[in-house]
Amino acid sequence: MWEIKHSKSAAFYDRYERKGGNTEITHYCPGCGHGVLHKLIAEAIDDLGIQDRSILVGPVGCSIFMYYYMDVGNISASHGRAPAVATGVKRMRPDAIVFCYQGDGDLAAIGGNEILHAANRGEDITVFFINNGIYGMTGGQMAPTTPIGQKTTTSPRGRAYEVEGPPLRVCELLATLDGPSYIERVALTDAKNHMRARKAVRKAFQNQIEKRGFSFVEVLTACPSGWKVSPTEAIHWVEKNMIPVFPLNVFRDRDSKLATPSAPPKEKASSKPQASPEIAAQAPPAQGAVAKGEIREVAMTLSGFGGQGVLFAGLALAEGALRENLQVSWIPSYGPEMRGGTAHCHVRVSKHPIPSPWISRPSSLLAFNQPSIEKFAHEVLPGGLILANSSMIDALPDRSDVQIVGVPAYETATNLGNAKNANLIMLGAYLEITGAIDQDAILSAFVEKGVKPAVLKGNREAIEAGRRLVSGTRLNSNLA
């Protein structure tokens, strides 16, 4: 005798504990297609054996709480920015299976630019696009995909061609680009279309497993609550009013793996200044303390006034780290003023992948002025380092759990003949104390950027002067 057992996919949590309330059900409205599509995605993840390396990128929309239900890696993105976030994740984790789950308002409106460029680049990600022709989460407003004649809260007389224009057909638009590998539109209406959607979901994942490039599956589904109809009527609405406007079809199916980039053309003789023999002879790879494993990582904040070269100093450190084959992130923040405003940046350097570029508790602070000390000194981790530009800082923080070193950066730079090099004086002092990055890795970056020999000479002198100011001072811990 046959026994049929119904069980939940392993890619779903047993109970939706994060949700609160009834942990056995989802938050979706009756008749909504999100639950069905979640099931198709979860089953595909199970059957393909990719749960342990799947990463969901979910932005704003009814499905924003998809991570309540699906037991995979997940990242929340800003409204419409899921393809950009997914691109970054996939490039950092090329073996991961990265997929976006986006609604029509999110993807086709505010995220239109993001999806176009991710598709055009042929990013090796999978995108599921849920099209119900309405902003379901925020009150039923007209979406880019709302059919002509459909009434919404922002088109109460129905969408008019002469006023709002025709609905946007995303599959057809993306199919004009060279980058995508697979584009298909399916619908969640009857059993036949459910099976077609199931196959499309699996193919989109399989393409990524086989590194075939950008895959895009548009799913037509109902929004009974937004449309103010019953679930049954909503299914008929999809069949009658959406499928004729958005025909079900395979718009692209390129059955080949990602093309291997061809070798770059030979460069013509460059007129940029080349590294001097002195620099070339002193710039062996992987000389910094991070690269050699003596310091586990750099997590640094640099702060000062606009025009002090704060951002440049952080960028110089990051560029040098890149030339030691390290993982790097650099995030600038500055006011609208050309000079005199506030400016700071965060720099991370590590031998390992960097999970987040943001730094709330730096291990090192390079403070160029008094406001920087007042704003950031209390955030430095115990055992960390504070380098203070003593030319502009009078009151040092009262902390005995960090190493504080004063550097008369402006007086020293002025004595060298260029006060603008005070930022490199500070950078040189940091390099001397921590040994985090090799000095010549930074100078070689200047050469590659086309810095003139005379300027390069001044940069080297400033860095070395900063090192002499703190010669003999070493970091007390392995924080940098």
GIPEBEL-V74544 format. One record per residue. N is the residue number from 1. RES is the residue in one letter. SS is DSSP state (2 for helix, 1 for strand, 0 for the rest). Layout:
BEGIN
N;RES;SS / N;RES;SS
END
This chain:
BEGIN
1;M;0 / 2;W;0 / 3;E;0 / 4;I;0 / 5;K;0 / 6;H;0 / 7;S;0 / 8;K;0 / 9;S;0 / 10;A;0 / 11;A;0 / 12;F;1 / 13;Y;0 / 14;D;0 / 15;R;0 / 16;Y;0 / 17;E;2 / 18;R;2 / 19;K;2 / 20;G;0 / 21;G;0 / 22;N;0 / 23;T;0 / 24;E;0 / 25;I;0 / 26;T;0 / 27;H;0 / 28;Y;0 / 29;C;0 / 30;P;0 / 31;G;0 / 32;C;0 / 33;G;0 / 34;H;2 / 35;G;2 / 36;V;2 / 37;L;2 / 38;H;2 / 39;K;2 / 40;L;2 / 41;I;2 / 42;A;2 / 43;E;2 / 44;A;2 / 45;I;2 / 46;D;2 / 47;D;2 / 48;L;2 / 49;G;0 / 50;I;0 / 51;Q;2 / 52;D;2 / 53;R;2 / 54;S;1 / 55;I;1 / 56;L;1 / 57;V;1 / 58;G;1 / 59;P;0 / 60;V;0 / 61;G;0 / 62;C;2 / 63;S;2 / 64;I;2 / 65;F;2 / 66;M;2 / 67;Y;2 / 68;Y;2 / 69;Y;0 / 70;M;1 / 71;D;0 / 72;V;0 / 73;G;1 / 74;N;1 / 75;I;1 / 76;S;1 / 77;A;0 / 78;S;0 / 79;H;0 / 80;G;0 / 81;R;0 / 82;A;2 / 83;P;2 / 84;A;2 / 85;V;2 / 86;A;2 / 87;T;2 / 88;G;2 / 89;V;2 / 90;K;2 / 91;R;2 / 92;M;2 / 93;R;0 / 94;P;0 / 95;D;0 / 96;A;0 / 97;I;1 / 98;V;1 / 99;F;1 / 100;C;1 / 101;Y;1 / 102;Q;1 / 103;G;1 / 104;D;2 / 105;G;2 / 106;D;2 / 107;L;2 / 108;A;2 / 109;A;2 / 110;I;2 / 111;G;0 / 112;G;2 / 113;N;2 / 114;E;2 / 115;I;2 / 116;L;2 / 117;H;2 / 118;A;2 / 119;A;2 / 120;N;2 / 121;R;2 / 122;G;0 / 123;E;0 / 124;D;0 / 125;I;0 / 126;T;1 / 127;V;1 / 128;F;1 / 129;F;1 / 130;I;1 / 131;N;1 / 132;N;0 / 133;G;0 / 134;I;1 / 135;Y;1 / 136;G;0 / 137;M;0 / 138;T;0 / 139;G;0 / 140;G;0 / 141;Q;1 / 142;M;1 / 143;A;0 / 144;P;0 / 145;T;0 / 146;T;0 / 147;P;0 / 148;I;0 / 149;G;0 / 150;Q;0 / 151;K;0 / 152;T;1 / 153;T;0 / 154;T;0 / 155;S;1 / 156;P;0 / 157;R;0 / 158;G;0 / 159;R;0 / 160;A;0 / 161;Y;2 / 162;E;2 / 163;V;2 / 164;E;2 / 165;G;0 / 166;P;0 / 167;P;0 / 168;L;0 / 169;R;0 / 170;V;2 / 171;C;2 / 172;E;2 / 173;L;2 / 174;L;2 / 175;A;0 / 176;T;0 / 177;L;0 / 178;D;0 / 179;G;0 / 180;P;0 / 181;S;0 / 182;Y;1 / 183;I;1 / 184;E;1 / 185;R;1 / 186;V;1 / 187;A;1 / 188;L;0 / 189;T;0 / 190;D;0 / 191;A;2 / 192;K;2 / 193;N;2 / 194;H;2 / 195;M;2 / 196;R;2 / 197;A;2 / 198;R;2 / 199;K;2 / 200;A;2 / 201;V;2 / 202;R;2 / 203;K;2 / 204;A;2 / 205;F;2 / 206;Q;2 / 207;N;2 / 208;Q;2 / 209;I;2 / 210;E;0 / 211;K;0 / 212;R;0 / 213;G;0 / 214;F;0 / 215;S;1 / 216;F;1 / 217;V;1 / 218;E;1 / 219;V;1 / 220;L;1 / 221;T;0 / 222;A;0 / 223;C;0 / 224;P;2 / 225;S;2 / 226;G;2 / 227;W;2 / 228;K;0 / 229;V;0 / 230;S;0 / 231;P;2 / 232;T;2 / 233;E;2 / 234;A;2 / 235;I;2 / 236;H;2 / 237;W;2 / 238;V;2 / 239;E;2 / 240;K;2 / 241;N;2 / 242;M;2 / 243;I;0 / 244;P;0 / 245;V;0 / 246;F;0 / 247;P;0 / 248;L;0 / 249;N;1 / 250;V;1 / 251;F;1 / 252;R;1 / 253;D;1 / 254;R;0 / 255;D;0 / 256;S;0 / 257;K;0 / 258;L;0 / 259;A;0 / 260;T;0 / 261;P;0 / 262;S;0 / 263;A;0 / 264;P;0 / 265;P;0 / 266;K;0 / 267;E;0 / 268;K;0 / 269;A;0 / 270;S;0 / 271;S;0 / 272;K;0 / 273;P;0 / 274;Q;0 / 275;A;0 / 276;S;0 / 277;P;2 / 278;E;2 / 279;I;2 / 280;A;2 / 281;A;2 / 282;Q;0 / 283;A;0 / 284;P;0 / 285;P;0 / 286;A;0 / 287;Q;0 / 288;G;0 / 289;A;0 / 290;V;0 / 291;A;0 / 292;K;0 / 293;G;0 / 294;E;0 / 295;I;0 / 296;R;0 / 297;E;1 / 298;V;1 / 299;A;1 / 300;M;1 / 301;T;1 / 302;L;1 / 303;S;1 / 304;G;1 / 305;F;1 / 306;G;0 / 307;G;0 / 308;Q;0 / 309;G;0 / 310;V;2 / 311;L;2 / 312;F;2 / 313;A;2 / 314;G;2 / 315;L;2 / 316;A;2 / 317;L;2 / 318;A;2 / 319;E;2 / 320;G;2 / 321;A;2 / 322;L;2 / 323;R;0 / 324;E;0 / 325;N;0 / 326;L;0 / 327;Q;1 / 328;V;1 / 329;S;1 / 330;W;1 / 331;I;1 / 332;P;1 / 333;S;1 / 334;Y;1 / 335;G;0 / 336;P;0 / 337;E;0 / 338;M;0 / 339;R;0 / 340;G;0 / 341;G;0 / 342;T;1 / 343;A;1 / 344;H;1 / 345;C;1 / 346;H;1 / 347;V;1 / 348;R;1 / 349;V;1 / 350;S;1 / 351;K;0 / 352;H;0 / 353;P;0 / 354;I;0 / 355;P;0 / 356;S;0 / 357;P;0 / 358;W;0 / 359;I;0 / 360;S;0 / 361;R;0 / 362;P;0 / 363;S;0 / 364;S;1 / 365;L;1 / 366;L;1 / 367;A;1 / 368;F;0 / 369;N;0 / 370;Q;2 / 371;P;2 / 372;S;2 / 373;I;2 / 374;E;2 / 375;K;2 / 376;F;2 / 377;A;2 / 378;H;2 / 379;E;2 / 380;V;0 / 381;L;0 / 382;P;0 / 383;G;0 / 384;G;0 / 385;L;1 / 386;I;1 / 387;L;1 / 388;A;1 / 389;N;1 / 390;S;0 / 391;S;0 / 392;M;0 / 393;I;0 / 394;D;0 / 395;A;0 / 396;L;0 / 397;P;0 / 398;D;0 / 399;R;0 / 400;S;0 / 401;D;0 / 402;V;0 / 403;Q;1 / 404;I;1 / 405;V;1 / 406;G;1 / 407;V;1 / 408;P;0 / 409;A;2 / 410;Y;2 / 411;E;2 / 412;T;2 / 413;A;2 / 414;T;2 / 415;N;2 / 416;L;0 / 417;G;0 / 418;N;0 / 419;A;2 / 420;K;2 / 421;N;2 / 422;A;2 / 423;N;2 / 424;L;2 / 425;I;2 / 426;M;2 / 427;L;2 / 428;G;2 / 429;A;2 / 430;Y;2 / 431;L;2 / 432;E;2 / 433;I;2 / 434;T;2 / 435;G;0 / 436;A;0 / 437;I;0 / 438;D;0 / 439;Q;2 / 440;D;2 / 441;A;2 / 442;I;2 / 443;L;2 / 444;S;2 / 445;A;2 / 446;F;2 / 447;V;2 / 448;E;2 / 449;K;0 / 450;G;0 / 451;V;0 / 452;K;0 / 453;P;2 / 454;A;2 / 455;V;2 / 456;L;2 / 457;K;2 / 458;G;2 / 459;N;2 / 460;R;2 / 461;E;2 / 462;A;2 / 463;I;2 / 464;E;2 / 465;A;2 / 466;G;2 / 467;R;2 / 468;R;2 / 469;L;2 / 470;V;0 / 471;S;0 / 472;G;0 / 473;T;0 / 474;R;0 / 475;L;0 / 476;N;0 / 477;S;0 / 478;N;0 / 479;L;0 / 480;A;0
END
